[in-house]
Amino acid sequence: MKSWQQRGSIWQLCPQQPAALIEFIGGSYLAATPQVSYRRLLEQFSQLNLAVHAWSYVPGFDHQAQARQAWSDFRTARIALNERIGTAPVTFRIGHSLGCKLHLLAPDGGRRSQAFVALSFNNFNAERSIPLLSEIAPRLGVVTEFSPSPAETLRLIQQHYIQPRNLVVRFGDDALDQSQELFQALASRAHDSSELTQLPGDHLTPASAGMRQGLFGDWADDPAKSRRYRRLAELIVRWC
């Protein structure tokens, strides 16, 4: 398997002739280093002969602007990949937590992907996401909220997101999950074919750096964890 390469804000794993392309956005501060934070899951996709483009970012309050930037960066990376391999591979989008929201707010409404997989969708307001904000903001005399707000996000999905094929994944012990709200917004659209499924795990299940494996090699890795990420990757690929 090829090693990770960084091209601007995109971390890439690219087999010689990939069968498809995964465009991945992680959640909150985990996504600053997706090649580390989501290493296990993303490298499983690469082992299944899929190219992986993972967007690196630090979350801000303007989620709409970040969604546009992610979409633009992915587009640039996708064009470069097409030129290298001589064809345009089928593209799938995957998000985790806040990363789901950013994919769903993409300017093309999901048009340039064949399907979308939402892992542990999270759409809390700023005060819930940043606990100290409710104490700090009044002292500074400012009112701070994510743009778009949680309610506006769901409205935009209902009105402007056009991709019919979506797999919404909830992990059973995830107290931060809002997958049901997302699924209801998706299902309210005409011609929707979204699916909702529940798997064992919690909010951080998709994220694992595999530090022991990275330091000591495959012999030191936890076989149970490796199988779990393999199964998750295979489930997603089969569905897509």
N, C-alpha and C positions, 0 to 999 in steps of 0.2 A: 504494500500500500504506500502511495506517495505521502510525503510529509506535508504539513500545513504550510501554506504560503499566504502572505498578506498583500493585498492590492488595494491601497487606500483604506477605506473603512470595511472592506470585505475580506474575511478569512476564507480561504478556499482549500478544498480537497478535490482533486480532479483526476480520476482514472483516465487512461489513454482514450478510450472510446466509451464514455458513459452512456448507460441506457436511458437516463433521465437526469434532471437537475432538481435539487432541493434548494429552495431559498428559505433560510431560517432566520427568525428573529427571536431572541431570548427575552427573558423577563428582567425588568428593573436592572439592578447593578450587576447581576450575573452576566448580562450581555456585553459588558465592557470587554471581556475576554472570552468570547464564546468558544474559541479553540481549546480553552482550558475548562471552563465551567460546564460545558456540554460535550466534553470530549468523547465520553463513552458512547452516547447515543449517535452523535454525528459520524464518528468513525465506523459505527455499524452500518450506516447508510453507504459509506464509501466501500466497505467490504462487500456490499451487495451490488457494486458497480454503478453507484449513483454519484454524480458530482454534487458537492456541497458548497454553497455560498452562504456564509453566516455573517450577518451585519453586526458590527461593533458600534456601540453607542452608550452614552451616559444619559439617563432619562432627564427630561426637563418638564416644564409645565405645558408647553405647546405641543401636544401630541399630534395635531394635524400637520404641523410643519415637519416633525420628525418622520411621520408616515410618508410625506412627499419626498424627503431626503432619502429614506430607505428605498423607496420605489425607484428613484433616479439612480442610486448607486447600484442596485441590483440590475437595472437595465443596462448600465455601462458594462458591468461584469459579464452579463449574459451575452451581449454582443461580442465581447472579446472571446468568450468561450466558443461561440458559434463560428467565429473566424478561425480559431485554432483547430477545431475538429471537423470543420467543413460542413456542418449541418446544424439545425436548431433542435436540440433535444426537448422532449416533453418536459414541462416545468410544473412542479408542485410547490406550494407554499406551506410552511409549518411555523406556528408561533407557540410560544410558551408564556403564560401569564400576560404581562403588558404587551409582549410581542404579538399576541393574537390581535389586540386592539390596533396596533400599528399596521398590521397586514390588512385588516378589515377597512381601514381608512385610506388605503392606497388610492391614488387618483384614478386608476383604471377600473376600480370596483371589482377587482379580481378577474378581469377579462383576459389577461395574458397568462393565466395559470389554468391548469386542467382540473385542479381541486385544491382544497385548503383543509389542513388539519389543525384544530385549535386544542392545545393541551393546557388545561387548568386556566381557562379564561378568567381574567381579573379586571374589574372595571370600577373599583372603589374611587371615592372622591379623594381630594388631596389630603384632607385632614385625617382620613382613615389610613391612607397610605403613608403619610409622614406624621407620626404621632405628635411631635413637638410643634407642628405648624399652628395648631389651634391656640397655643400659648404665645407663640412668637408674633404671628401676624397682627393681632390687635395692638400689641405694643409698638409695632412699626407703623400702624395706621394703614395697613393694606389689607385687601381682601384677595386671597389667592385661591384659584381653582384650576384644575386641568382644563385644557381646551382641546376638544370639546368635553363638556361635562359628562358624567355617566349617563344621564337621561338623553342628552343630545347624541351621544355615541350610538345608543340603541336606535334612535330615530334615524340617524344617517345610514346605519346598516339596513334598516327596513326600506329606506327610500332610494339608496344609491348603490348598495352593494349587489352586484348582479350574478356572481358565481353561484350556481345552484348546488354544486357538489361540495359539501362540507362535512367533515367528521369532527364532532365536538366530543372531546375526551375529558371525563371527570375522574379523578382519583378518589377512592372511597373515604380516605381520612384527611381530606383537604378542606380545612376550615376557611380558606381564602377563596375557594372556587365559586364562580358565578356562571357556570356553564349552562344552567337551566335558563337563566335570563337570556343568554345569547341564543340558545336553541329556539326559544320562543320567538325572538326577533327574526331569526332566519326563517322559521317555519311559517311566519305570517306573510311572507312574500309569495307572489304567484310563481308557480313552476318550481318551487323549492324541492330539493331531494336530500336535504341534510339529515344526518343521523347522529344520535346521541348515544354514547356508550360509557360504561363505568368500569374501571380497572382497579386492582389493588394498588395502594401507595398513598402518597401525600403530595403536597404542593411542590416539593423539591424532587420528586421522583425522576422527572426528565433530566435533571442536572446532576452530573457527577464527573469529576475530573479524572478519576482513576489514578490517583497519585501513587499508590503502591505499584501499580503496573508500570507507570511512567518511570519510577525510580529503579525498580528491581527487575522489570521484565514480566512476561506473561506468567511465569512460574509462581510469582508472589501475589497474583491477583486472586480475588474472591470469585470462585467459579459461579456461585449463585447470582452475584451481581452481574457478571458477564452474560449469563443466560437471560436475566431479566431484561437487559437492554437489547439483547438480540431479539427476544420475543416482541418487544415493543416496536423495534425497527421493522421487523418482518410483518407485524400486524398492519402498520401504517403503509408499507409498500404494497401488501396484498390488497388493501382497501383502495389505494390510489389506482 
